[in-house]
Each structure stands twice: as C-alpha cells, then as structure tokens.
Amino acid sequence: MNFFGRRSQPAASKPKEAPPASNGGSGGNTNATFVAVSKMKETITNMNKRRELLEKKMEIEQKRALEFKRKGNKKSALLCLKKKKMYEKEVDKILASVFNLEQQSAVLESSQTSADIINTQLEFKTAMKKIQAKVNVDSVADLQDDIQEQMQIQEEVADILGQSAALDDEDELEDELNELMMEDEEETLVSEVTSMSMGTDNIASNTINTGSLPSAPEGSVQTEAAKPVAEDEDEIALRELQAEMAM
C-alpha cells in the first residue's frame, strides 16, 4: 500500500514543474511539455508493472484458499480470500490512476499542439507585418507603370531596327536569287547536251551488235513426246508383276 502511494505522488507533482520552464518562450513550453509527458508515461509503466504483480498474487491467494478449503482449514482459506480482496482493491486504484494519467497526458499533448499552432500563426503575422512595412502600395503601382512604359519603348525600338534590317535583307536576297536562277539555267543546258550525245552513242552500238546474233539450231529438236512412252512401259511392267503375284 505504501509503495503504491509513493508511486502516485510524482504524477501529482508533475504539472507544477511545467510553469517555470515556460519563461523561456515557446521552446521552453515545448520542452516542459515533453518532460512532463515523459514522466507521466514512465509513471504509467511502473504502475502497470505493479498491477501485474498484484494480479499474480491474487491468483496465488485464490489457489491457496482452494487448497485450504479441500483440507478443511476454513480459517486459512478465508484469510487467503481477504488478501485477494485487498489486492483487488489496490488493482482498481491503480487502474483508475493510470486512466487519469493517460487522460492528462493526452490533454497536455493536445494543448501543446494548439500552442504550437498559435505560436506559428503569431510568427507568420509578425513576418508579414515586417514585409508589408517595407512595401508601399502606391510605389508598387508606380513601379508597374514605369516597367510597362519601358517595355513599350523597347518594343518600338525593336520594330524600327527590324524594319531597316528587313529592307537590307530583301536586296541581298534578290541578288542571290538571280544568281541561283542563272546557275540553274546553265546546269539545265549542260544536262540536255549530255543526254543528246549519249543517245547517239547508243544507236550506233545497237547497229553494230545486230550482226553477231546467234544462228538457229540445226537438226531435229527433241521434245518431251517420248516421255509418255517410257511411262507406259513402266505401267506395263507393273501390271505384269501384279499378275504374277496373283498366280
């Protein structure tokens, strides 16, 4: 019983340790919350170990009560049951304390999360104010107007330079086109003359080659008319063999 009481006291004193660490700002609050939650979880672990030990003692006392009952020792059996009931009450207290600590730990973590969100939003607001303090809406509008004006001037200059360049380019391109036309006409004349000369050469070579044609073959030309005769002889021989086998 005293052991359980000593374990429960640190859990009750944990919330008192968080305020001193809060003087360090949001980081201090976070560290304090982490320490408090860690101690709560450690206490819960120790209390669960204590509960498991008491449950084992309850089983032992129940078995002993049954053994004494079988032996007829009623007084010892009732004493074992009283011990078992005592352990049960202590287990119930431990379960209730563990539930409370788990609930407090969850609330503390949730509160820390909410505080972190609020601190982040405050930092966002402060940063936005610093940025907006350096920016004037009127000066931004004037800056945009100046940029648009400079872009229009640059476009006009580019158009003027592009027109003069286009005129020079047209003269050069026209001269180059005339040169290409002249070269194409010369190549066409040369190809026509070459094709005409090649045509006359082919005609002369054909007239020369006509005298060397092969002569017609002399003598009788054998055809395949004799093959059916050979095939008929084979058929006759086959029939003769079949007749001999039938005899």
C-alpha positions in Angstrom: 0.0 0.0 0.0 2.8 2.4 0.8 4.6 1.5 -2.4 1.5 2.5 -4.4 1.2 5.8 -2.6 4.8 6.7 -3.3 4.4 6.0 -7.0 1.3 8.2 -7.3 2.9 11.3 -5.7 5.3 12.1 -8.6 2.4 12.0 -11.0 0.6 14.7 -9.0 3.6 16.9 -8.8 4.4 16.9 -12.5 2.0 19.7 -13.6 3.8 22.0 -11.1 7.1 21.6 -12.9 5.8 23.0 -16.3 5.3 26.7 -15.4 9.0 27.5 -14.5 10.1 26.3 -17.9 7.5 28.5 -19.7 9.6 31.6 -19.2 11.9 30.6 -22.0 9.2 31.1 -24.7 7.6 28.6 -27.0 10.7 26.4 -27.0 10.7 26.3 -23.2 7.0 25.3 -23.2 7.6 22.5 -25.6 10.5 21.1 -23.6 8.5 21.4 -20.4 5.6 19.5 -22.0 7.9 16.8 -23.3 9.4 16.3 -19.9 6.0 16.2 -18.2 4.6 13.7 -20.7 7.7 11.5 -20.4 7.4 11.4 -16.6 3.7 10.6 -16.9 4.4 7.7 -19.3 7.2 6.4 -17.0 4.9 6.5 -14.0 2.2 4.7 -16.0 4.7 2.0 -17.0 5.7 1.4 -13.3 2.1 1.3 -12.2 1.2 -1.3 -14.8 4.1 -3.4 -13.6 2.8 -3.1 -10.0 -0.7 -4.1 -11.2 0.7 -7.2 -13.0 2.5 -8.2 -9.8 -0.7 -7.8 -7.7 -2.7 -9.8 -10.2 -0.2 -12.7 -9.9 -0.6 -12.5 -6.1 -4.3 -12.6 -6.4 -4.1 -15.9 -8.4 -1.7 -17.4 -5.8 -4.1 -16.5 -2.9 -7.0 -17.9 -4.7 -5.2 -21.2 -5.3 -4.2 -21.3 -1.7 -7.7 -20.6 -0.5 -9.0 -23.6 -2.5 -6.2 -25.9 -1.2 -7.0 -24.9 2.4 -10.7 -25.5 1.7 -10.1 -29.0 0.4 -8.0 -29.8 3.5 -10.8 -28.5 5.8 -8.8 -25.5 7.0 -11.6 -22.9 6.7 -9.9 -20.1 8.6 -6.8 -20.1 6.5 -8.9 -20.2 3.3 -10.9 -17.1 4.4 -7.6 -15.3 5.2 -6.3 -16.0 1.7 -9.5 -14.6 0.2 -9.2 -11.5 2.3 -5.7 -10.9 0.9 -7.0 -11.5 -2.6 -9.7 -8.8 -2.0 -7.1 -6.4 -0.7 -5.0 -6.9 -3.8 -8.1 -6.4 -6.0 -8.9 -3.0 -4.4 -5.3 -1.9 -5.0 -5.5 -3.0 -8.6 -8.7 -1.0 -9.1 -6.9 2.1 -7.7 -4.0 1.6 -10.0 -6.3 1.2 -13.0 -8.1 4.5 -12.1 -4.8 6.3 -11.6 -3.4 5.0 -14.9 -6.6 6.2 -16.7 -6.3 9.6 -15.1 -2.6 10.0 -16.1 -3.2 8.8 -19.6 -6.1 11.3 -20.0 -4.0 14.2 -18.5 -1.1 13.2 -20.8 -3.4 13.4 -23.9 -4.8 16.7 -22.8 -1.3 18.1 -22.3 -0.1 17.0 -25.7 -3.2 18.4 -27.3 -2.7 21.7 -25.5 1.0 21.8 -26.6 -0.1 21.2 -30.2 -2.6 24.1 -30.0 0.0 26.3 -28.5 2.5 25.5 -31.3 -0.2 26.3 -33.9 -0.9 29.6 -32.2 2.8 30.5 -32.0 3.3 29.7 -35.7 0.4 31.9 -36.6 1.8 34.7 -34.5 5.2 34.4 -36.2 3.5 34.4 -39.6 1.7 37.7 -38.7 4.9 39.3 -37.4 6.8 38.3 -40.5 4.0 39.6 -42.8 4.0 42.9 -41.0 7.7 43.3 -41.4 7.5 42.6 -45.1 4.5 44.9 -45.7 6.2 47.7 -43.8 8.9 47.8 -46.5 6.3 47.8 -49.3 4.1 50.8 -50.3 1.1 50.1 -52.5 1.4 53.4 -54.3 5.1 52.8 -55.0 4.3 49.3 -56.3 1.7 50.8 -58.7 4.2 53.5 -59.9 6.8 50.8 -60.4 4.5 48.7 -62.6 3.6 51.7 -64.7 7.3 52.5 -65.2 8.0 49.0 -66.2 5.1 48.9 -68.8 6.4 52.2 -70.2 9.9 51.0 -70.6 8.7 47.8 -72.3 6.6 49.8 -74.8 9.7 51.9 -75.6 11.8 48.8 -76.1 9.2 47.3 -78.4 9.1 50.4 -80.6 12.9 50.5 -80.9 13.0 46.8 -81.8 10.3 47.4 -84.5 12.3 50.2 -86.1 15.6 48.2 -86.1 13.7 45.2 -87.5 12.3 47.3 -90.4 15.7 48.6 -91.6 17.2 45.2 -91.3 14.4 43.7 -93.4 15.0 46.2 -96.2 18.7 45.4 -96.5 17.9 41.7 -96.4 15.5 41.9 -99.3 18.1 43.5 -101.6 20.6 40.9 -100.8 18.1 38.0 -101.1 17.0 39.3 -104.6 20.6 39.3 -105.9 21.2 35.9 -104.5 18.0 34.6 -106.2 19.1 36.0 -109.6 22.5 34.2 -109.3 20.7 30.9 -108.4 18.5 31.3 -111.5 21.5 31.7 -113.8 23.3 28.7 -112.3 20.2 26.6 -112.7 19.8 27.5 -116.4 23.4 26.7 -117.1 23.1 23.3 -115.4 19.9 22.6 -117.5 21.7 23.3 -120.8 24.6 21.1 -119.9 22.4 18.2 -118.9 20.4 18.4 -122.2 23.6 18.4 -124.3 24.9 15.4 -122.4 21.7 13.4 -122.8 21.7 14.1 -126.6 25.3 12.8 -127.0 24.6 9.7 -125.0 21.5 8.9 -127.2 23.5 9.0 -130.5 26.2 6.6 -129.0 23.5 4.1 -128.0 22.0 4.0 -131.5 25.4 3.3 -133.1 26.2 0.5 -130.7 22.9 -1.2 -131.4 23.5 -1.3 -135.2 26.9 -2.8 -134.7 25.7 -5.6 -132.4 23.0 -6.9 -134.8 25.5 -8.8 -136.9 26.6 -11.0 -134.0 23.2 -12.6 -133.3 23.3 -16.5 -132.7 22.2 -18.8 -135.6 19.2 -21.1 -135.5 19.9 -24.7 -134.3 20.2 -27.4 -137.0 18.8 -30.9 -136.9 15.7 -32.3 -135.3 14.6 -30.9 -132.0 13.7 -33.4 -129.4 10.5 -32.8 -127.5 9.0 -34.5 -124.5 6.7 -36.5 -126.5 8.8 -39.6 -125.9 8.2 -39.4 -122.1 4.7 -40.9 -122.2 6.1 -43.9 -123.9 8.5 -44.5 -121.1 5.7 -44.1 -118.6 3.6 -46.6 -120.5 6.4 -49.2 -120.3 6.6 -48.8 -116.6 2.9 -49.3 -116.2 3.0 -52.4 -118.3 5.9 -53.9 -116.2 4.0 -53.1 -113.0 0.9 -54.9 -114.3 2.9 -57.9 -115.2 4.3 -58.1 -111.7 0.9 -57.8 -110.1 -0.4 -60.7 -112.4 2.5 -62.9 -111.3 1.8 -62.3 -107.7 -1.9 -63.1 -108.2 -0.9 -66.5 -109.7 
